[in-house]
Structure formats: C-alpha cells, structure tokens
Amino acid sequence: GGYSVGCIFSFTSTLSENWKKQISNGAQNILFYSVARDSSDNYYAVGANATTSPGLGLLIKYNSSGTVQWQRSLAPASGAITFTFISVSSSGDIYVLGYTSAARQPIVLVKYNSSGTLQWQRLFTPGGVLNPNGFGELVIDDSTKSIYFPVCYSGSNLGNGTIRLIIKYPMDGSKLGAYAVGSTTMTISASSHTSATISYTEATASMTYRTTTTTNGVGSTLSYSN
C-alpha cells in the first residue's frame, strides 16, 4: 500500500513557484497541518507521523531556500500526539498546539526555542476536542506576553453539552492548576512527553498542484463570485 509524505510549497509574491519540498520516512504517513514564518524567513511546519506507535507530533524547520535546519518529534508513553497549529514570537520562540489520543483528547501546548530545544510542555484537561485538526488558530500577543487559542470540549451543562472557550495563556508557561468552567474543571499541568531529534529524509516523488483558475478561487490567480 501507499503512504503519505509531508509537503511544503513556497511561492513568490506573484504566485510563481519558489521551491517545494517533501519529507518522508519511506514507510509511514507524514502529515503537515500548519506552517509559520519567522522574521528571518525561516519556515516551520508541524504535523504528525500518523501511523507509528505511538504517533509522533512533528516540527520541522526550513530556511528561506527550503533546506531542512532541524527536525523534532514529541511522543507520549502511549497513544499518539498530533501537532495542529504553530506560531513564532518576535524573539524567535516557537509555540506549538496539538492534542493527544488519551481519553477525551487533552490539549498539549509546547514551547521550543529557535534552536529546537524544548522549553516546556503544558497539558490541558479535560479535552474532548470536537474537531482536533481545526482549533482555529494559535495567536501570540507579544505586547501582553500571552498566547490565545480557541477550543471546544464536551461535558458541560450549558445547554448543548459543549463548552466553547478562548484560552489565554502566559508565554512563559507559568499558569498551572485547576479552574472551574461551568460545572467542569479544567486542569493545566506540566506534562512530560519525550522530545527527540528525528531524521526524516527528503522525498523524491514528483509533486504537482492545481493551477487552473476557476470561479471558486482555485488557481494561480484568485477569482471569487458572490
């Protein structure tokens, strides 16, 4: 059977192709979910190795030419971790949001420095994320030293059984403890998943992308209709 590779494309301001890269381990499914850029035009892609046991959250740094600078993985003792969103602060620190496959899918927030060294991990429970691949965003506010992200989880008595939150969290990772949300308690704890250097290789399979312009906005120029 086939397998998926992680793909990243870079385009110029006129939507001409700049470079394209693939990452593969030759056997498993590598999936990218989000990408961010820092002030030096380095690019960071996050996702998962979706079929290892346990599944690994992936973070890969590329330079402006598309050359891999370093690769990192985060793995729990059991289950799996998926990274879904990433944001880079003005100082170059990297914040990654994801979820684990433990009961009710607790949320994991991880900080790396610009060299890829793990700074801290935080686990938000209970999880029960309704759409774990689509939290919506991970926003950094350097002026208040805060991180913001939306999340939904089940288990409340607020009418439809779902709590919808926008979480504000300090960039230094200092907020820990239990907090009441409706009739449910959310706990923020320091987690201890294992971070390691990985070495996936650049894949050589050909890649194409759709360039035909349509009224739905797919193509080299954007076209929208009301």
Secondary structure, 3 states (H helix, E strand, C coil): CCCCCEEEEEECCCCCEEEEEEEECCCCCEEEEEEEECCCCCEEEEEEECCCCCEEEEEEEECCCCCEEEEEEEECCCCEEEEEEEEECCCCCEEEEEEECCCCCCEEEEEECCCCCEEEEEEEECCCECCCCCCCCCEEECCCCEEEEEEEEECCCCCCCEEEEEEEEECCCCCCEEEEECCEEEEEEECCCEEEECCCEECCCCCCCCCCCCCCCCCCCCCCCC
